[in-house]
């Protein structure tokens, strides 16, 4: 009985080690935080219908974007886009400065690629 318990514990250890390694590999492949991915997919589905097909396409889309644009660059571009929505002089800098325009352009190109490949 004691030997069987030892094998069960050993088996559980191997199982949890394998699951932990799989989770780490997934995190390395997609460094975007889960909340950012979920937010993107929810927004995309709101624009494209609340269907299973939209879920698959929107998930594909953020996967493509994350393979092209680093999370830091994605975050920068999303911040600029958010600041551009402000009214008045507050948003003028974010609409005209070349560095901000380039950050948004990179994201838009990645989104266009995702559109072609996923939709």
N, C-alpha and C positions, 0 to 999 in steps of 0.2 A: 504494500500500500504506500509506504513512504517513497519507494522508488518511482511509482506511478505519479505521485504528487510532484516529484522532482522533474519528471518529463513534461508534465503539464505546465509547470512554472517556466521551464526552459522554452517550451513551445510558445507560450505567451510572450516571453521576452523577445524571441525571434520575430514574432508577428508584430509587436509594437515597434521594434527596431526598423522593420521593413516599412511600416506605415509612416514612421517618422522620417525616414530617408525619402520616401515618395513625396511627402509634404514639402520637405526642404528643396527637392529637385523642382517641384512645381513653382515654389516661391522664387527660385533662381531664374526660371524660364520667364516668369512674368512678374517683374518687380513692382508693378503698380499695386497700391494698397487695394484690398478687396472692396472697401467702401467706395473708392473711386471707380472701380470697374462696375459695381452695382449701380452707382449713380448714373454712369454713362448709359448702361443698358436700360435703366428705367426711363431716362430721358429719350433715348432712341426709340423705345417701344411706344412712348406717348406720341411720338411723331409718326410712327409707322404702323400703328395698330397694336392692340393688345393680344396678339395671336402667338401661337407656338412658333410659327414661321418667323415672325418678327423677333422673337426671343433668340432664335438660332442665328438670324442674320445680324442682329445687334451684338450678340456675343462674338461672332466672327469679326465684326467690325472693330471692336475694341482690342481684340487679339492682334489684328493686322496693325492697328495704330501703335500698340505697345511694342510691336516688333520693329517699327520704323523710328519712333520718337521715344527718347528716354523719358522717364517719369519727370525728371527735373524740367526738361523742355516742355513737356505736356502741361505741367503745373504752371509754368511761366506763361505759356500761350493762353491757357484758360483764365489766368488772372488778368492778363491784358484784355481779353475779350470781355470779361466781367466789368473791368474799369471803363471800357469804351461805351458801355451802356449808360454810364452816368451822363447827366445833362450838363450843358454849359461848358465853362472853361476847364472844369475839373478833368474832363475826358480828352481835351484837345491834345495834350502831350502824348497820350496813348494811341491816338489816331494818326499822328504825324511822324513820330520819331522812328527812324530806320530800324533801330534794334528791336523795337516792339513789333514793327511790321514784319520783320524777318521771322520772329518767333511764331507769329500767327500764320505766316505763309507756310512754314514747315509743317505745322499742324494741319492746315487746310490741304496740303499735298498728300499727307498721310490719310486724311479722311477721304479724299478723292480716290486714292488707291484702294482703301477699304470698301468704298462704294462699288467700285468696279469688281472687286473680287468677291464680295459678299452679297450684293444685291443684284 
